[in-house]
Amino acid sequence: MTEAEQIMKRCQAGTRNYEEANNLHAACYGIIGKLLAQPEQEPIYQYQMANGSWIDQTKESHDYNVRHGQATVRVVYTRPPQPEQEPVAWELGVVNGVVTRRPVARPQRTWVGLTDREMEDTFIQCGGKWNGDFWKIEDADFHPFVRTIEANLKEKL
């Protein structure tokens, strides 16, 4: 049972005297403080593929799909805060005759996806077509399309 659940149980049971009520009040404030101190978590937007599996998508793509009703989408959960990166190397130095070391971490990269317009333009450039109901691409054009999307994403990094 979590600390919050224990406090909820104590609240439901009630108290018999002023001192117990004050202790419960302090415990409630303590758990609220812990909850407020946690970093805000981000929603994860997902899109359902034709085979029934789900893949992550950008908020922009999610909103587009919701507006146009072109896909089954969902917000499934929040991503837990990312742990601090482990150092990938140590920088050595000498301070007052003592060898020191300082962790050097990989630089954090921010994900930048393609906009819906960029995806559609790339799809059309690679031979894809919109028939009024759905997008269609010939088998021979599929792999070049995916490679072009990969190249476009690498350009944004």
C-alpha positions as CSV (number, residue, x, y, z in Angstrom):
1,M,0.0,0.0,0.0
2,T,1.4,3.4,-1.0
3,E,1.9,6.2,1.5
4,A,-1.0,8.1,-0.1
5,E,-3.3,5.1,0.2
6,Q,-2.4,4.7,3.8
7,I,-3.3,8.4,4.5
8,M,-6.6,8.0,2.6
9,K,-7.4,5.0,4.8
10,R,-6.6,7.0,7.9
11,C,-8.9,9.8,6.6
12,Q,-11.7,7.4,6.1
13,A,-11.3,5.9,9.6
14,G,-11.4,9.3,11.2
15,T,-9.7,10.4,14.4
16,R,-10.7,10.4,18.0
17,N,-8.9,13.5,19.3
18,Y,-7.4,16.8,18.3
19,E,-3.8,15.5,18.3
20,E,-4.6,12.6,15.9
21,A,-6.4,15.1,13.7
22,N,-3.4,17.4,13.6
23,N,-1.1,14.5,12.8
24,L,-3.3,13.4,9.9
25,H,-3.5,17.0,8.7
26,A,0.3,17.2,8.6
27,A,0.5,13.8,6.8
28,C,-1.9,15.1,4.2
29,Y,0.2,18.2,3.6
30,G,3.3,16.1,3.4
31,I,2.0,13.8,0.7
32,I,0.5,16.7,-1.2
33,G,4.0,18.4,-1.1
34,K,5.6,15.2,-2.5
35,L,3.1,15.0,-5.3
36,L,3.5,18.6,-6.2
37,A,7.3,18.2,-6.2
38,Q,7.2,15.5,-8.9
39,P,8.0,16.8,-12.4
40,E,5.1,17.1,-14.8
41,Q,4.7,14.1,-17.1
42,E,4.1,14.4,-20.8
43,P,1.1,12.8,-22.6
44,I,1.9,10.2,-25.2
45,Y,-0.2,10.3,-28.4
46,Q,-0.7,7.1,-30.3
47,Y,-2.0,6.1,-33.7
48,Q,-3.5,2.7,-34.6
49,M,-1.9,1.0,-37.5
50,A,-3.9,-1.2,-40.0
51,N,-2.6,-4.3,-38.3
52,G,-4.0,-3.1,-34.9
53,S,-0.7,-2.2,-33.3
54,W,-0.1,1.3,-31.9
55,I,2.7,3.7,-32.6
56,D,3.7,7.0,-31.0
57,Q,2.9,10.2,-33.0
58,T,3.4,13.9,-32.4
59,K,0.8,16.0,-30.8
60,E,0.4,17.9,-34.1
61,S,-0.3,14.6,-35.9
62,H,-2.7,13.5,-33.2
63,D,-4.6,16.8,-33.4
64,Y,-4.8,16.6,-37.2
65,N,-6.1,13.1,-37.1
66,V,-8.7,14.0,-34.5
67,R,-9.9,17.0,-36.6
68,H,-10.1,15.0,-39.8
69,G,-11.2,11.7,-38.3
70,Q,-8.7,9.9,-40.5
71,A,-7.4,7.5,-37.9
72,T,-7.9,5.9,-34.6
73,V,-5.9,7.8,-32.1
74,R,-5.5,7.8,-28.3
75,V,-3.6,9.4,-25.4
76,V,-2.5,6.3,-23.5
77,Y,-0.4,7.3,-20.5
78,T,2.2,9.8,-19.4
79,R,5.9,9.1,-19.9
80,P,7.7,8.9,-16.6
81,P,10.3,11.5,-16.0
82,Q,13.5,10.6,-17.8
83,P,16.4,9.7,-15.4
84,E,19.6,11.8,-15.6
85,Q,22.0,10.5,-18.1
86,E,24.9,8.3,-17.0
87,P,28.2,9.8,-17.9
88,V,29.7,8.4,-21.0
89,A,33.2,9.6,-20.2
90,W,35.3,11.2,-17.5
91,E,37.3,14.3,-18.0
92,L,40.5,14.1,-16.0
93,G,42.3,17.1,-14.5
94,V,44.8,18.1,-11.8
95,V,43.8,20.5,-9.0
96,N,46.5,21.4,-6.4
97,G,48.4,18.3,-7.3
98,V,45.4,16.0,-7.0
99,V,44.0,14.1,-10.0
100,T,40.3,14.9,-10.3
101,R,37.7,13.6,-12.6
102,R,34.5,15.1,-13.9
103,P,31.7,13.2,-15.6
104,V,31.0,14.2,-19.2
105,A,27.5,13.3,-20.4
106,R,26.1,12.9,-23.9
107,P,24.3,16.1,-25.0
108,Q,20.5,15.8,-24.8
109,R,18.8,15.9,-28.2
110,T,15.2,17.1,-28.5
111,W,13.0,15.1,-30.8
112,V,11.7,17.1,-33.7
113,G,9.2,15.3,-35.9
114,L,7.9,16.1,-39.3
115,T,4.8,18.1,-39.7
116,D,1.8,16.5,-41.4
117,R,2.4,18.8,-44.4
118,E,6.1,17.6,-44.7
119,M,5.0,14.0,-44.5
120,E,2.3,14.5,-47.2
121,D,4.6,16.4,-49.5
122,T,7.3,13.7,-49.1
123,F,4.7,11.0,-49.8
124,I,3.6,12.7,-53.0
125,Q,7.2,13.3,-54.1
126,C,7.9,9.6,-53.7
127,G,4.9,8.5,-55.8
128,G,2.2,8.3,-53.2
129,K,-1.4,9.4,-54.1
130,W,-4.5,10.5,-52.2
131,N,-7.6,9.0,-53.6
132,G,-10.1,11.0,-51.6
133,D,-10.4,8.3,-48.9
134,F,-6.9,7.1,-48.1
135,W,-3.3,7.4,-49.1
136,K,-1.9,4.8,-51.5
137,I,1.7,4.0,-52.7
138,E,3.0,1.4,-55.0
139,D,5.3,-1.3,-53.6
140,A,8.3,0.0,-55.6
141,D,7.9,3.5,-54.1
142,F,7.5,2.4,-50.5
143,H,11.2,1.9,-49.5
144,P,12.3,5.2,-51.2
145,F,9.6,6.9,-49.3
146,V,10.7,5.5,-46.0
147,R,14.4,6.4,-46.8
148,T,13.4,10.0,-47.7
149,I,11.5,10.3,-44.4
150,E,14.6,9.1,-42.5
151,A,16.7,11.6,-44.3
152,N,14.3,14.4,-43.5
153,L,14.3,13.5,-39.8
154,K,18.1,13.4,-39.8
155,E,18.2,16.9,-41.3
156,K,16.1,18.1,-38.3
157,L,18.6,16.7,-35.7
